[in-house]
């Protein structure tokens, strides 16, 4: 009987079969999608120990000399192994949008790509209603970028910089608008594990990062780099933060708006920069809360209660992801992943309230929305889809089952999205002859 071995690396499922080796067929289309040209594809660097790339953002970091000298005796006798090619792979050869951030004045829309660990930008007038793929203006991709399992993204229009958050370790990497290709970030700073969303406040000169595992928010100056500590943290039982994701500043009201999935468990011990470290509360068991939107003073820190909270059956919140505050229209806009919708709430709403309007339906092209961003100059709303290779653009006032004005496609129309979030294991079901991959 042939032995099967399954390995999962990041968002790619790699299958190796012992006693057999065949060079896999890699199409020119896939190669060009990943690397731009077939001649640029390099499957393994000469010194793979020294130049390995990790999904945690550890790209280009060399191993210590003592570990490079001897990797051990591999493979052992009578065991197939070593530097061999997989027989086949299960992976998505096209980008998967995980966040969108628009700079209307610069005319650019930036997207994080969690499938291939890249950062793309498009012209704000790009896309149409055809089935054609949309050509990006820039694409940052490669082993020196420091991009791992990328999640949230945000632009700093004043400095012409774009921030990209590594969710599975690796902190935040910052690039200039015009960088492209295998570029190194202009700077990098470390953040807690499972960081997801990012918001930037020019007036406050700070950056706010949501951290799922901490059920909190960490704040840094806009000049932060490397291992510099945060300015403050917002965390604790009183905050009612539970698996926070999206975050945005409401500058005119001096508030901070955060979306929460609702699943909660305590993470201990506390870091030296956590205000709870000196007087930690008694332990509480994990639980599932209802999804919510919590609103705090922009200067909030420590174990602070929210000013307001939107939550309940009438809200329709279901895996709320990215959030944007439309100060001019007095609205909070949420990408509602769980039911393929975008929901709008009043900025002063609280409790179990219905949205003032919703974009949802089979004509919208909204499939697994993960983020929203406004183009105030053109009165447009951008929605990034995770479960489809696309983003859709609407009039800012759109409602109901509205058709988008334009579609940005990063794969041929109809191409299924693999939607691996952060696969880390795999199993083979012998009864059903199926692969089981948890995310």
C-alpha positions, 0 to 999 in steps of 0.5 A: 500500500502506498504511504501518503504524507500530507503537509500544510505550509501557510495557505498551501497544501503540499502533498508528498507520496513516498516511493514515487517522485514526479516533477509537478506541472506548473503552468505558465499562467500560474507562474506569471501570476505569482512572479510576473515571468516564467524565468523569474520563478525559483523553486528553492534557493541554493542555501534553503537554510539561510534564506528560508521565508516564513508566513510569519513575516520572517522573510530574508532572515538568516539562521544562526551559524551553528544551525546552518552548519549541520541540519542533521542526517536527513533523510534517515535510511529507508525513508524517502525525504530530503529536498524533493518536489511535491507530487501536487499542491492545493493552493490558490494561484491568484490573490485573495483580498483581505483589506482595502484602503483608498486614498482618494487624492492620490487616486489609489486603492490598496489591497492586502492579499492573504493568499499569496502574501502580497500588497496590491494597488489599483487606480481608483477609476479601474475596473468595469462590469466585464469579465476581464481581469484588472491590472494593478498599478503596483504589487509588492511580493517576494521574500524581502517584503516581510509580508506573511499572513497579511490581514488589515491595511490602511493608508497614511495620505499625509506621508504617502505610506501604506500599512499592512498587518501580519496576523500570524506573527511578523508585526506591521510592515510599512511601504511607500505608495510607489514601491513595487516588486520584491521591495523591502518595507521602509520600516517595520514594527512588532505587534501582539500575535493575531493583530488584525485591523489598523487605523491611523489618526493624523491629528493624534499622530498615532496608529491603533492595532486590534489584537484578536488574542489579547481582545484589545487594542495597542496604540503606537506613534506613527514613527514607531519602528522595530521593537518599540513599545506601544504608547498604551493599550485598551484591554480588560473585562470592562471594555467588552472587546471580544475578538476585535477585528475592524477599527477606525477613528471618528476624528470629529467626535474624537472616538474609536469604533471597533467591530467584534466577532464575539468569541472570547477567552482570557490570555495570560500572563500580561505583558509589561506594557499591559495596564492589567499586569500590575493588578490582573483580575481574577480569571474568567472562563471563555465564552461566546458573546454576540457580535458587536460594534463598540465605541470608545473615546479616542484617548481610551486606555486600560480597562475602560468601558465603551461609550456605546455598543451596537449588538443584538438580533436586530442589528444583523451583525454576523462576523463583522470585519472591516469598519469605516466611519462616514462622518459627513453622512453620519454613518458607521459602515461595516463589512458583514462577512457572515451574510454577504452584506454591508451594513450602515448604522448611525454614528450615535446608535446604541443597543439592539438597533436595525441598520439604517440601510443594507447592501445585500443580494444576488446582484451586488457581487458581495461575497464574503466581504472583509473590508470597506473604504470610502472615496469621498472625492468620487462619492464611492464605496469600495468593498473587498471580497474574500470569498471571491476574486474581486472587489466591488465599487458602489455609489456611496448612497447605494442600498438594497440589492444594488448592482456595483458600478465597477468590479475589480477582478484579480482572477478570471471571472468565475474562478473559485476562491480557495479561502484558506485563511491560515491552514495549519493541519490536514487529514485524509478521510479514507472512507470518503477519499477526501482531504480535511483542512481546518482553517 
